Amino acid sequence: MKILFTKTAFVLLALGAVLSSCSKREQSQKTGITYNDKNNGGYVRFRQTHPSPGPGLVPIEGGTFVMGGSADQDVTYDYNNVRRRVTVPSFYMDETEVSNQDWLDYLHWTAVTFPNDRELYYDALPDTMVWRKPLSYNEPYVDNYLRHPAFQDYPVVGVTWDQAQEYCQWRTDRTNENILRESGRMLAWKDLNGGGKQGAAAAAGTAGTGTAGAQPFNTDIYLNGQIRGPGADGKKMMPDLSPNAKAGAGKGGKPVRPVRMEDGILKQGYRLPSEAEWEYAALALAGNTQFENIDDGKMYPWNGLGVRSAKSKTRGLILANFKRGNGDNAGVGGYLNDKADITAPVRSYAPNDFGLYNMAGNVNEWVADTYRQTSFEEFDDFNPFRGNEYTNKRLADPSKGLYAKDKYGRPIKDPAKSNKKLTYSELLAQQGLRPDSANAAPQAQPADPANGNAAANATTLPLAAKNSGKPFNPDLRGEKDTVNMALYGTTTLVNNHSKVYKGGSWNDMAYWLNPATRRFMDQDEASAEVGFRCAMTLVGAPEIHPVGKPHYGVKKAKAYKSR
């Protein structure tokens, strides 16, 4: 009995210690103010998280590598990917290429949400005529490749760079909306479509999606607090600790609020990977690295200099879908080698050491970068990228901080006219307001198609652009001549619409399977040999797998006790 009592006492003491530690709220390390207490102003400290990847993504731990270093020859004599050491931050990347089924999901949503907008649906359609050749019988692919169920797991092709960007934005919004609805932070799917108790309220709302006439969900608009009320609010919204919050739809009438970025619930936006990210992920040198030493370099996403498998069960099989030589796209009938004549399903062949499929062959893949032959001379060495176009979200009501929306419910974005945070008076000037009339309705500015908003330009234009009288191009890197642009993009096919694609395709020779090779195409052109996959920025600590690795011990901050 004595032993039993002692064990029980220890259990109760431990439980009490856990409960007491849970009851202690965190404090600000600089002011001592208690967080998450509605009685002291409702300062909020959010749970620190390392976000998980969005659907379809795998984590890629970043690091340093020699960009262009895997190329052993330059048969085209382009000299456009000369070796230089760069650092790529950790990020997420699609395990596979975007498939026909993925694109059909996008088309279905577009048709259901905007049934009367034929232009929007038409613009989202891939160009299936990329299969059409004057001296090949490819017409069956024109008719069947996108929509026939036999090809549903094959990579989508005929997609322009612009269309890929639109898909990334759509995927971001649908993923975040699904997270919110499945978790009850927004109206549940069944309630939204009239299948639940809140169906009538949802039918009357304007913040739904997937139904004709409803305003689609957009992540930026939601985070700005512009999707609220009947037809939007869920049963499990976040508690609002602000003393200015009003009683809401929470349990017992408690104030509630939408999810914020600080909650760590919503995903970062899907996007095209940068060229450096794509090349780094394709090589997957992490599989050959031990204690910061790379044991063996790579020429392809797999080890070795050949393109055939050395494993006993698959010995001799081609490791990717590419063209071995003129007239040889699949191998010999009766024993097909790469099992594909055109493209292959997105989960084909062995993945590389990051777990990514088809990073060589099958289809080339769009990346986000604008092409320049001399990119290697001009890149930053950290997270190199060319193609930044900085934008600001247009304000519809500066006094309330509301964003202006287009007819699809997305924020309207204008070219950024400054490389720094504007003063409040400059911000108001862009909206046609005076600093002393922030609550007044915006006044229209005189139209100036060359320079945009005249009031904003008066305070933010560089001196050279003011004096030249020429249009100011809002490129904050400063390399553009704002005075003489007459021949830019005219005497060469390379301009700001030329985008990079990489990886080799089903119709390319083995040379293009090397991750260092690069080609370009205009952003509004498409090909039967070019598809894409998405990436996502990883926020927070870059180390993906910290378990079992040495780390410095760090003490927690001491709690402040007021006297």
Steps between C-alpha positions, in 0.01 A plus 500: 500500500782738585666441162169552321438826687848627417456427127159667500643807675774531240244474219281771659800726557611461139148567374478810719830628364379453144171679570674786679744546215213503251316763703796739483464720196801614307631850551664753273875476548533876464202644690388218730140532373311171507398367161154368407324683785190692394521714815825678415436594140503154344862483388526178302792262481432232244614142524840473334484239229711360220232479230441179315508501120183552301335207318723334243825656626813351655758696704832584337774593748701781345871569505791596281571343163677582174233614258594381152752261655340179374552593134792308352468656154341791317403354165294806408784742582258727681722558805181588687540302822861549601586351837454716810434414862162607637284430805140384466276536809285205604169476317224260398456350155238288326577131515378465141423714199151649482283240326207517259266409787635789705430737212152356445427580867594859422281510189206348689521761775517778242195371314293454818598828666474719189257313271433804283859613459601317187812712457640397840445131424646531151810677633553215749491230231839355401588518132442139397607584144862497615483131403413588141791450257489536123676167437385293802169332577456652846136597466386239757704686764341830399158352574574265791815589694347753739158347569508125439522307831783288358720811521375645828823428689722633221661845528297788362662663197408783269502734800664840475707658775217747559247218538729321746513818712119522501477135609738564790279784627186287462662208683606725787147629551333161472745339744459773762124508458479125550713523817267764643178321409615156612615641837179701560673840482281575200158368412526124434464368147167332571360818654634712217308293246178479701552154646536603865317701763660821381404440139250784481750749639764381257264537208446862595871572544743639246828348617460144383658311214413219268149632430389723219482866595694462827817698565798264492732470796830682468777466757612866494143630524422259785812594697401865466173426680279550194330159511278506808139457601217265396611259234862519613541464879549147632411340831860477626645841427795636695423677833548878484670632815504864392317733742347666193347174375123474490293202605482260210395158385727316742379267770308704756522808278877534553690714249661309217720591206627355173832320479805725475834436341647494852291194588718287271194317362495618140757389247747721319412550136571241234727636229739391228843405636792726422762363263747459787243314711410271210862415417585444868197275551569301182860420599403398855861496619372462856486128429877497445590724793637404840627754756505776238710287266356413160629150430412497131372757253219442256439553133134399520245474783638150560856384573738394227580620152260266318128510434424131578420333830773294664268330751447127454120514466501785249843453346531668162174691513511866404475724809291775341265566212704652219597440138796264470565593136330599179190288456538326840245633750406179682730211421433174316150351486467193721738649757441875519778663691374825652134386475392826335473633145382851586463607863471256791288521818634755748593220742735311275860383542692527825482829695820685583642529851255780588210274398421695182379316190601578141746779570665382178300419189125453451433873455712809530380723782439873519689687771430853621816666365526739210771382261829679452808339349717681755291414806806338658673840507211692650335270754523555873671207666218453753169375361581617145202600288432725203150623432384699802203724425405676819135591551273669751142405573271783403294645783129546443452680832819629670313604815390137556795330336281312249653359182349566160384179331457394139193318376651166608540607862878544482690808616595746228877545496686802367873529419695610806637851461745493787756261643417597856202544726313817406404761754130505578454824306666341194279195536191722508630697204497184291128477577436864419456608863653781704657413839239711677210323333571132551136428562384676187404314186790453257519764230574400144844596369556623145564212266867454416549177306877542490567572865187364671395691810638853467474584870701194597759557231557855623656367819648166398644531149878489471659828399618361165148399403357837608753693298486284190126525457498131405272232651630357825525123497449376861798265505662543839828333409592813305670343201246628249564820308195717561608741227582291193312171468440512124697187406448296817344163413482599131842400369496164681251224571601513865287742700307509825244257355763229445468241778727209588403134480716204605520124534471340158194325358374182335614645167848620608840335490680408822705822501195701614444270801788673674354742759748773402367531144255780436285624215241772461169567337261795496269502800186481284621208288439132569641164393416129517836458671460756782300465822567618855491430872442737792713606794431676829718711727598339831489749786694463825801285577662348188595166658250235390620202705665627823465172693833332571709802402705711742350828625593765752294506815291815547340609828147628512444863592430559868149609595474856633345545846364844576530616860 
